[in-house]
Structures are given as structure tokens and as C-alpha cells.
Amino acid sequence: MTAAAAQPQSKGLLHWLKKEALPLLVMLGLLAAARDSLANHYQVPSGSMQHTLMPGDRVVVDMRAYGLRLPFTSVELLHTGVPQRGEVAVFDSPQDGTRLIKRIAAVGGDRVDLHEGHLSINGHPLGQVGTDDVEDFGRALARLDLDQGGGPDITGLTVPVGKVLMLGDHRGNSADGRYFGLVEASALYGKAARVYYRRGEGFTWQAL
């Protein structure tokens, strides 16, 4: 190939890059920003949230639930809500930074007692009458898995304002707030909204 023939090809490639590659990169950047600030997904790695979430479940995470943040940062641009008892949330463990998914068992100001896996908030047991494995959080029902017992108890803990207590529904098989402590409410990554895929069932759209 002569130098004269190579020159038009180089110009053609440069023209394509300017015309197609830049818009593609911008689109990918916008998609990444939307994923970081608006909606994301999470794959459940363990059975610590059984029976609500099973290992391998894929979950839609609402990133706007607790505040709209500047993409790729923790800077809050708009306050959109506060964590509520019973919600399932994604967060980073304060112990080692591992991304976890657990239930918000208590919020700031709550007095917590947990005995043999059964939760009481401000002196009121959450267990439904006539059942041993369902807790009523008002906005959500949690079906517990107590096949390995209830795990460590909690007695008379008052959650400070600005903190939350995160627990797994599989009370005897969950490394949760009883081990790594309370979590800053502002550090919650997002609210788990729906299961969209479950092993053995395929695609689904199950609300949490």
C-alpha cells in the first residue's frame, strides 16, 4: 500500500472515531452514572436473608430511595427519603467494606430486644399472633428462617439517632449488626425493591 493510499484510510478512521466513538463513550458514561445514582442490581451471595431472599437471587436496587447522590460519590444532591423499619437495604459492612443486603430492623430512637431470634421494638413484639416465623414491620412482613436458632440475643439496645440496626431474616445464620455493629443511616447504598431473577424459577418480579 502506498503512502497516498494509506492517508485517506487514516483520515476515514479518524472521522469515524470522531463521529461514532465519542457519542458511544458519552452514552456509556451516562448509563454508568444512571446505574450509580438511580437504579442498580445486586446478586444475593448467601442464605442470610432466607426466606425473603435466596442465594443467587438478583435484586433491583432503588438508588434514589435514601437520597439522590452525585454519580460515583457519596455527595447527596437531593434528600428523597429516610430508612424505614422493615425495608431491605444494600450497604457496605462497617467491618470490612463487603457489600451486604439485610433488613432494617430498627432506626434511630428505637429500643431493641431480640431473644431466640424474635424481635421486639419499644417493648412491642413484632411476631404475628399464632406464628413463630413471621414478623410484622407495618410496611413489610418478614418470614424468618429459624432452622439454626436465633443467633446472638440483644437486650435493651437503644439505637442512636442517625444509625440503623441491620439484621438478616435467617437469624441464626446471619453475620449482621450483632457482629459488626450499627450502620450510619446515611451510608445505606439503596433500597432493595424487587427480585427479578431466582434460581429454578427464572425471571420474576417479586416485590420486597
MIDOSE-1310 file (N, C-alpha, C; in nm, 2 decimals, decimal comma, always signed):
residues 208
mtaa	+0,09/-0,12/+0,00/+0,00/+0,00/+0,00/+0,09/+0,12/+0,00; +0,06/+0,22/-0,09/+0,14/+0,34/-0,10/+0,10/+0,44/+0,01; +0,19/+0,53/+0,04/+0,16/+0,63/+0,14/+0,04/+0,71/+0,11; +0,02/+0,74/-0,03/-0,10/+0,81/-0,07/-0,23/+0,74/-0,04
aaqp	-0,23/+0,60/-0,05/-0,35/+0,53/-0,03/-0,38/+0,52/+0,12; -0,27/+0,51/+0,20/-0,28/+0,50/+0,35/-0,34/+0,62/+0,41; -0,31/+0,74/+0,36/-0,35/+0,86/+0,41/-0,51/+0,88/+0,42; -0,58/+0,85/+0,31/-0,72/+0,86/+0,31/-0,79/+0,76/+0,41
qskg	-0,72/+0,64/+0,43/-0,77/+0,54/+0,52/-0,76/+0,59/+0,66; -0,65/+0,66/+0,69/-0,63/+0,71/+0,83/-0,73/+0,82/+0,86; -0,75/+0,91/+0,75/-0,85/+1,01/+0,77/-0,99/+0,96/+0,79; -1,02/+0,84/+0,72/-1,15/+0,78/+0,74/-1,17/+0,73/+0,88
llhw	-1,07/+0,66/+0,93/-1,07/+0,61/+1,07/-1,09/+0,72/+1,17; -1,02/+0,83/+1,15/-1,02/+0,94/+1,24/-1,16/+1,00/+1,24; -1,22/+1,01/+1,12/-1,35/+1,06/+1,10/-1,46/+0,98/+1,17; -1,44/+0,84/+1,16/-1,53/+0,75/+1,23/-1,52/+0,77/+1,38
lkke	-1,40/+0,78/+1,43/-1,38/+0,79/+1,57/-1,45/+0,91/+1,63; -1,43/+1,02/+1,55/-1,50/+1,15/+1,60/-1,65/+1,14/+1,59; -1,70/+1,07/+1,49/-1,84/+1,07/+1,46/-1,91/+0,96/+1,55; -1,85/+0,85/+1,57/-1,92/+0,74/+1,64/-1,87/+0,71/+1,78
alpl	-1,74/+0,71/+1,80/-1,68/+0,67/+1,93/-1,71/+0,76/+2,04; -1,70/+0,89/+2,01/-1,73/+0,99/+2,12/-1,88/+0,98/+2,17; -1,98/+0,98/+2,08/-2,11/+0,96/+2,13/-2,13/+0,83/+2,21; -2,07/+0,72/+2,16/-2,08/+0,60/+2,23/-2,02/+0,60/+2,37
lvml	-1,90/+0,67/+2,38/-1,84/+0,68/+2,52/-1,93/+0,77/+2,61; -1,99/+0,88/+2,55/-2,08/+0,96/+2,63/-2,20/+0,88/+2,68; -2,26/+0,80/+2,59/-2,37/+0,71/+2,63/-2,33/+0,62/+2,74; -2,22/+0,55/+2,73/-2,18/+0,46/+2,83/-2,15/+0,53/+2,96
glla	-2,10/+0,65/+2,96/-2,08/+0,73/+3,08/-2,21/+0,76/+3,15; -2,31/+0,80/+3,06/-2,44/+0,83/+3,12/-2,51/+0,71/+3,18; -2,49/+0,60/+3,11/-2,55/+0,47/+3,17/-2,49/+0,44/+3,30; -2,36/+0,45/+3,31/-2,29/+0,42/+3,43/-2,33/+0,52/+3,54
aard	-2,35/+0,64/+3,51/-2,39/+0,74/+3,61/-2,53/+0,71/+3,66; -2,62/+0,67/+3,56/-2,76/+0,64/+3,60/-2,76/+0,52/+3,69; -2,68/+0,42/+3,66/-2,67/+0,30/+3,74/-2,62/+0,33/+3,88; -2,53/+0,42/+3,89/-2,47/+0,46/+4,02/-2,57/+0,55/+4,10
slan	-2,65/+0,63/+4,04/-2,73/+0,72/+4,11/-2,88/+0,69/+4,11; -2,93/+0,61/+4,01/-3,08/+0,59/+4,00/-3,12/+0,45/+4,03; -3,06/+0,35/+3,96/-3,10/+0,21/+3,98/-2,98/+0,12/+3,96; -2,98/+0,02/+4,03/-2,87/-0,08/+4,02/-2,92/-0,22/+4,05
hyqv	-2,83/-0,32/+4,05/-2,88/-0,45/+4,09/-2,78/-0,52/+4,18; -2,82/-0,62/+4,25/-2,74/-0,69/+4,34/-2,77/-0,84/+4,34; -2,67/-0,92/+4,34/-2,69/-1,07/+4,34/-2,66/-1,12/+4,49; -2,76/-1,18/+4,54/-2,75/-1,23/+4,68/-2,65/-1,34/+4,69
psgs	-2,55/-1,33/+4,77/-2,44/-1,43/+4,78/-2,47/-1,55/+4,87; -2,56/-1,53/+4,97/-2,57/-1,63/+5,08/-2,72/-1,64/+5,12; -2,74/-1,73/+5,22/-2,88/-1,75/+5,27/-2,91/-1,67/+5,39; -2,84/-1,56/+5,42/-2,86/-1,49/+5,54/-2,99/-1,42/+5,55
mqht	-3,06/-1,40/+5,43/-3,19/-1,33/+5,43/-3,31/-1,43/+5,40; -3,28/-1,56/+5,41/-3,39/-1,66/+5,39/-3,50/-1,63/+5,49; -3,63/-1,64/+5,46/-3,68/-1,69/+5,33/-3,71/-1,58/+5,23; -3,69/-1,46/+5,27/-3,72/-1,34/+5,19/-3,63/-1,35/+5,06
lmpg	-3,51/-1,37/+5,08/-3,41/-1,37/+4,96/-3,34/-1,50/+4,97; -3,32/-1,57/+4,85/-3,25/-1,69/+4,85/-3,11/-1,67/+4,78; -3,02/-1,76/+4,80/-2,89/-1,75/+4,74/-2,90/-1,74/+4,59; -2,83/-1,65/+4,52/-2,84/-1,64/+4,38/-2,95/-1,54/+4,33
drvv	-3,04/-1,50/+4,42/-3,14/-1,41/+4,37/-3,08/-1,28/+4,32; -3,14/-1,22/+4,21/-3,09/-1,10/+4,16/-3,20/-0,99/+4,19; -3,15/-0,88/+4,25/-3,24/-0,79/+4,31/-3,22/-0,65/+4,24; -3,34/-0,58/+4,21/-3,33/-0,44/+4,17/-3,32/-0,35/+4,29
vdmr	-3,22/-0,26/+4,28/-3,19/-0,17/+4,40/-3,23/-0,03/+4,35; -3,31/+0,04/+4,43/-3,35/+0,18/+4,41/-3,25/+0,27/+4,47; -3,17/+0,33/+4,39/-3,06/+0,42/+4,44/-3,11/+0,55/+4,49; -3,24/+0,59/+4,46/-3,29/+0,72/+4,49/-3,37/+0,72/+4,62
aygl	-3,39/+0,60/+4,68/-3,47/+0,58/+4,80/-3,43/+0,67/+4,92; -3,30/+0,68/+4,94/-3,25/+0,75/+5,06/-3,17/+0,87/+5,02; -3,18/+0,92/+4,90/-3,11/+1,04/+4,86/-3,05/+1,03/+4,72; -3,07/+1,13/+4,64/-3,01/+1,13/+4,51/-2,86/+1,19/+4,52
rlpf	-2,77/+1,11/+4,48/-2,63/+1,14/+4,50/-2,56/+1,18/+4,37; -2,46/+1,26/+4,38/-2,37/+1,29/+4,27/-2,31/+1,16/+4,22; -2,32/+1,12/+4,09/-2,26/+1,00/+4,04/-2,12/+0,97/+4,09; -2,09/+0,85/+4,13/-1,96/+0,80/+4,17/-1,91/+0,87/+4,30
tsve	-2,00/+0,93/+4,37/-1,95/+0,99/+4,50/-2,06/+0,96/+4,60; -2,04/+1,00/+4,73/-2,14/+0,99/+4,83/-2,20/+1,13/+4,86; -2,18/+1,23/+4,78/-2,23/+1,36/+4,79/-2,38/+1,36/+4,76; -2,47/+1,40/+4,86/-2,61/+1,40/+4,84/-2,66/+1,53/+4,77
llht	-2,72/+1,51/+4,66/-2,78/+1,63/+4,58/-2,92/+1,66/+4,63; -3,00/+1,56/+4,66/-3,14/+1,58/+4,69/-3,18/+1,48/+4,80; -3,24/+1,52/+4,91/-3,29/+1,43/+5,01/-3,42/+1,37/+4,96; -3,43/+1,24/+4,95/-3,55/+1,18/+4,89/-3,63/+1,09/+4,99
gvpq	-3,57/+1,06/+5,10/-3,64/+0,97/+5,20/-3,54/+0,92/+5,31; -3,60/+0,86/+5,41/-3,52/+0,81/+5,52/-3,55/+0,66/+5,53; -3,45/+0,59/+5,58/-3,47/+0,44/+5,60/-3,58/+0,42/+5,70; -3,66/+0,32/+5,66/-3,78/+0,28/+5,75/-3,76/+0,13/+5,79
rgev	-3,81/+0,11/+5,91/-3,81/-0,03/+5,96/-3,88/-0,13/+5,87; -3,82/-0,24/+5,85/-3,88/-0,34/+5,76/-3,82/-0,34/+5,62; -3,77/-0,23/+5,58/-3,71/-0,22/+5,44/-3,58/-0,31/+5,43; -3,56/-0,36/+5,31/-3,44/-0,44/+5,28/-3,35/-0,34/+5,21
avfd	-3,23/-0,33/+5,26/-3,13/-0,23/+5,20/-3,00/-0,29/+5,18; -2,92/-0,23/+5,08/-2,79/-0,27/+5,05/-2,69/-0,16/+5,11; -2,58/-0,21/+5,16/-2,49/-0,12/+5,23/-2,35/-0,19/+5,23; -2,25/-0,12/+5,27/-2,12/-0,17/+5,29/-2,09/-0,20/+5,44
spqd	-2,05/-0,32/+5,47/-2,02/-0,35/+5,61/-1,92/-0,26/+5,67; -1,95/-0,20/+5,79/-1,86/-0,11/+5,85/-1,73/-0,19/+5,90; -1,74/-0,32/+5,90/-1,63/-0,40/+5,95/-1,52/-0,42/+5,84; -1,56/-0,46/+5,72/-1,46/-0,48/+5,62/-1,49/-0,43/+5,48
gtrl	-1,60/-0,35/+5,47/-1,64/-0,29/+5,34/-1,71/-0,38/+5,24; -1,74/-0,51/+5,28/-1,81/-0,60/+5,20/-1,95/-0,55/+5,18; -2,00/-0,56/+5,05/-2,14/-0,51/+5,02/-2,24/-0,62/+5,07; -2,33/-0,58/+5,15/-2,43/-0,67/+5,21/-2,57/-0,63/+5,18
ikri	-2,66/-0,72/+5,20/-2,81/-0,69/+5,19/-2,87/-0,75/+5,32; -2,94/-0,66/+5,39/-3,01/-0,70/+5,52/-3,13/-0,62/+5,54; -3,21/-0,66/+5,64/-3,33/-0,58/+5,67/-3,30/-0,48/+5,77; -3,37/-0,36/+5,76/-3,36/-0,25/+5,86/-3,45/-0,30/+5,97
aavg	-3,39/-0,34/+6,08/-3,47/-0,39/+6,19/-3,51/-0,28/+6,29; -3,43/-0,18/+6,30/-3,46/-0,07/+6,39/-3,39/+0,06/+6,34; -3,45/+0,17/+6,38/-3,39/+0,30/+6,33/-3,37/+0,38/+6,46; -3,31/+0,50/+6,44/-3,27/+0,59/+6,55/-3,39/+0,61/+6,65
gdrv	-3,36/+0,59/+6,78/-3,46/+0,61/+6,88/-3,53/+0,49/+6,93; -3,52/+0,38/+6,85/-3,58/+0,25/+6,88/-3,51/+0,18/+6,99; -3,58/+0,12/+7,08/-3,53/+0,03/+7,18/-3,55/-0,11/+7,14; -3,44/-0,19/+7,13/-3,44/-0,32/+7,07/-3,42/-0,43/+7,17
dlhe	-3,50/-0,53/+7,16/-3,48/-0,66/+7,23/-3,49/-0,77/+7,13; -3,40/-0,87/+7,13/-3,40/-0,98/+7,04/-3,37/-1,10/+7,12; -3,46/-1,20/+7,13/-3,44/-1,32/+7,21/-3,49/-1,44/+7,13; -3,39/-1,53/+7,11/-3,42/-1,65/+7,03/-3,47/-1,62/+6,89
ghls	-3,42/-1,51/+6,84/-3,45/-1,47/+6,70/-3,57/-1,39/+6,68; -3,64/-1,36/+6,79/-3,77/-1,29/+6,79/-3,75/-1,15/+6,83; -3,79/-1,05/+6,75/-3,76/-0,91/+6,77/-3,87/-0,84/+6,84; -3,84/-0,75/+6,93/-3,93/-0,66/+6,99/-3,88/-0,51/+6,98
ingh	-3,96/-0,42/+6,94/-3,92/-0,28/+6,92/-4,00/-0,20/+7,02; -3,93/-0,12/+7,10/-4,00/-0,03/+7,20/-4,10/-0,11/+7,29; -4,06/-0,24/+7,32/-4,14/-0,32/+7,41/-4,25/-0,40/+7,34; -4,27/-0,38/+7,21/-4,37/-0,45/+7,13/-4,32/-0,56/+7,05
plgq	-4,35/-0,69/+7,07/-4,31/-0,80/+6,99/-4,36/-0,78/+6,85; -4,28/-0,81/+6,75/-4,32/-0,80/+6,61/-4,38/-0,92/+6,55; -4,37/-1,03/+6,62/-4,42/-1,16/+6,58/-4,57/-1,16/+6,56; -4,62/-1,22/+6,45/-4,76/-1,23/+6,43/-4,82/-1,33/+6,53
vgtd	-4,94/-1,31/+6,58/-5,01/-1,40/+6,67/-5,03/-1,53/+6,60; -5,00/-1,64/+6,66/-5,03/-1,77/+6,60/-4,92/-1,82/+6,51; -4,81/-1,74/+6,49/-4,70/-1,79/+6,41/-4,57/-1,78/+6,48; -4,47/-1,85/+6,44/-4,34/-1,85/+6,51/-4,23/-1,79/+6,42
dved	-4,27/-1,76/+6,29/-4,17/-1,72/+6,20/-4,20/-1,60/+6,11; -4,30/-1,52/+6,15/-4,34/-1,41/+6,07/-4,34/-1,28/+6,16; -4,27/-1,18/+6,12/-4,27/-1,05/+6,19/-4,33/-0,94/+6,11; -4,41/-0,86/+6,17/-4,49/-0,76/+6,11/-4,42/-0,62/+6,14
fgra	-4,36/-0,56/+6,03/-4,29/-0,43/+6,05/-4,39/-0,32/+6,01; -4,51/-0,35/+5,98/-4,61/-0,25/+5,94/-4,61/-0,23/+5,79; -4,50/-0,19/+5,73/-4,49/-0,18/+5,59/-4,44/-0,30/+5,52; -4,40/-0,40/+5,60/-4,35/-0,52/+5,54/-4,36/-0,64/+5,64
larl	-4,38/-0,76/+5,58/-4,38/-0,88/+5,66/-4,25/-0,95/+5,63; -4,19/-1,00/+5,74/-4,06/-1,08/+5,72/-4,09/-1,22/+5,77; -4,07/-1,31/+5,68/-4,08/-1,46/+5,71/-3,94/-1,51/+5,75; -3,92/-1,53/+5,88/-3,79/-1,57/+5,93/-3,76/-1,72/+5,90
dldq	-3,63/-1,74/+5,90/-3,58/-1,88/+5,90/-3,51/-1,90/+6,03; -3,56/-1,99/+6,11/-3,50/-2,01/+6,25/-3,45/-2,16/+6,26; -3,42/-2,22/+6,14/-3,38/-2,36/+6,15/-3,24/-2,38/+6,22; -3,17/-2,27/+6,23/-3,04/-2,27/+6,30/-3,04/-2,19/+6,43
gggp	-3,16/-2,18/+6,48/-3,18/-2,10/+6,61/-3,19/-1,95/+6,57; -3,18/-1,87/+6,68/-3,19/-1,73/+6,66/-3,07/-1,65/+6,66; -2,95/-1,71/+6,69/-2,83/-1,64/+6,69/-2,82/-1,55/+6,82; -2,72/-1,47/+6,83/-2,70/-1,39/+6,95/-2,82/-1,30/+6,98
ditg	-2,85/-1,29/+7,11/-2,96/-1,20/+7,16/-2,91/-1,06/+7,17; -3,01/-0,97/+7,18/-2,99/-0,83/+7,21/-3,08/-0,79/+7,32; -3,03/-0,72/+7,42/-3,12/-0,68/+7,53/-3,10/-0,53/+7,56; -3,22/-0,46/+7,54/-3,22/-0,32/+7,58/-3,13/-0,23/+7,51
ltvp	-3,11/-0,25/+7,38/-3,03/-0,16/+7,30/-3,11/-0,05/+7,24; -3,07/+0,08/+7,27/-3,13/+0,19/+7,21/-3,05/+0,24/+7,10; -3,11/+0,25/+6,98/-3,03/+0,29/+6,86/-3,02/+0,44/+6,85; -2,90/+0,49/+6,85/-2,88/+0,64/+6,84/-2,94/+0,69/+6,71
vgkv	-2,98/+0,82/+6,72/-3,03/+0,89/+6,60/-2,92/+0,89/+6,49; -2,96/+0,87/+6,37/-2,87/+0,86/+6,26/-2,81/+0,73/+6,23; -2,85/+0,63/+6,31/-2,80/+0,49/+6,30/-2,91/+0,40/+6,27; -2,88/+0,28/+6,21/-2,98/+0,17/+6,19/-2,92/+0,04/+6,23
lmlg	-3,01/-0,05/+6,27/-2,97/-0,19/+6,31/-3,01/-0,28/+6,19; -2,91/-0,34/+6,13/-2,94/-0,43/+6,02/-2,93/-0,58/+6,06; -3,04/-0,65/+6,03/-3,04/-0,79/+6,07/-3,08/-0,88/+5,95; -3,04/-1,00/+5,95/-3,08/-1,10/+5,85/-3,21/-1,17/+5,89
dhrg	-3,29/-1,21/+5,80/-3,41/-1,29/+5,83/-3,38/-1,43/+5,87; -3,26/-1,48/+5,83/-3,22/-1,61/+5,87/-3,13/-1,59/+6,00; -3,20/-1,57/+6,11/-3,14/-1,51/+6,23/-3,03/-1,59/+6,29; -3,03/-1,72/+6,27/-2,92/-1,80/+6,33/-2,80/-1,82/+6,23
nsad	-2,82/-1,76/+6,11/-2,71/-1,78/+6,01/-2,69/-1,65/+5,94; -2,67/-1,54/+6,01/-2,65/-1,41/+5,95/-2,55/-1,33/+6,03; -2,44/-1,29/+5,95/-2,34/-1,20/+6,01/-2,39/-1,06/+5,99; -2,46/-1,01/+6,09/-2,53/-0,88/+6,07/-2,48/-0,78/+6,18
gryf	-2,57/-0,69/+6,22/-2,54/-0,58/+6,31/-2,50/-0,63/+6,45; -2,54/-0,76/+6,48/-2,50/-0,81/+6,61/-2,35/-0,84/+6,61; -2,29/-0,84/+6,50/-2,14/-0,87/+6,49/-2,06/-0,75/+6,45; -2,11/-0,67/+6,35/-2,03/-0,55/+6,30/-2,09/-0,42/+6,35
glve	-2,19/-0,42/+6,43/-2,24/-0,30/+6,50/-2,34/-0,23/+6,41; -2,38/-0,11/+6,46/-2,48/-0,03/+6,39/-2,42/+0,04/+6,27; -2,51/+0,07/+6,17/-2,47/+0,13/+6,05/-2,52/+0,27/+6,04; -2,44/+0,36/+5,98/-2,49/+0,50/+5,96/-2,60/+0,50/+5,86
asal	-2,72/+0,56/+5,89/-2,83/+0,56/+5,80/-2,79/+0,62/+5,67; -2,71/+0,72/+5,67/-2,66/+0,79/+5,55/-2,58/+0,71/+5,46; -2,53/+0,60/+5,52/-2,44/+0,51/+5,44/-2,51/+0,40/+5,36; -2,64/+0,39/+5,38/-2,71/+0,29/+5,31/-2,71/+0,32/+5,16
ygka	-2,67/+0,22/+5,08/-2,64/+0,24/+4,94/-2,77/+0,25/+4,86; -2,88/+0,18/+4,90/-3,00/+0,19/+4,83/-3,10/+0,09/+4,89; -3,23/+0,10/+4,84/-3,33/+0,01/+4,89/-3,36/-0,10/+4,79; -3,35/-0,23/+4,84/-3,38/-0,34/+4,75/-3,53/-0,34/+4,73
arvy	-3,57/-0,33/+4,60/-3,71/-0,31/+4,57/-3,78/-0,44/+4,52; -3,72/-0,52/+4,43/-3,78/-0,64/+4,38/-3,67/-0,74/+4,34; -3,72/-0,87/+4,35/-3,64/-0,98/+4,30/-3,68/-1,00/+4,15; -3,58/-0,99/+4,06/-3,62/-1,01/+3,92/-3,57/-1,14/+3,86
yrrg	-3,49/-1,22/+3,94/-3,45/-1,35/+3,89/-3,42/-1,44/+4,01; -3,47/-1,56/+4,00/-3,45/-1,66/+4,11/-3,42/-1,79/+4,05; -3,31/-1,86/+4,10/-3,27/-1,99/+4,05/-3,39/-2,09/+4,06; -3,41/-2,16/+3,95/-3,51/-2,26/+3,95/-3,65/-2,20/+3,90
egft	-3,66/-2,07/+3,91/-3,79/-2,01/+3,87/-3,77/-1,92/+3,75; -3,65/-1,87/+3,73/-3,62/-1,78/+3,61/-3,66/-1,64/+3,65; -3,70/-1,57/+3,54/-3,73/-1,43/+3,56/-3,86/-1,41/+3,64; -3,87/-1,32/+3,73/-3,98/-1,29/+3,81/-3,99/-1,14/+3,84
wqal	-4,08/-1,10/+3,92/-4,09/-0,96/+3,95/-4,16/-0,95/+4,09; -4,09/-1,00/+4,19/-4,14/-1,01/+4,32/-4,10/-0,89/+4,41; -4,20/-0,82/+4,46/-4,18/-0,71/+4,55/-4,13/-0,75/+4,68; -4,04/-0,66/+4,74/-3,98/-0,69/+4,87/-4,05/-0,59/+4,98
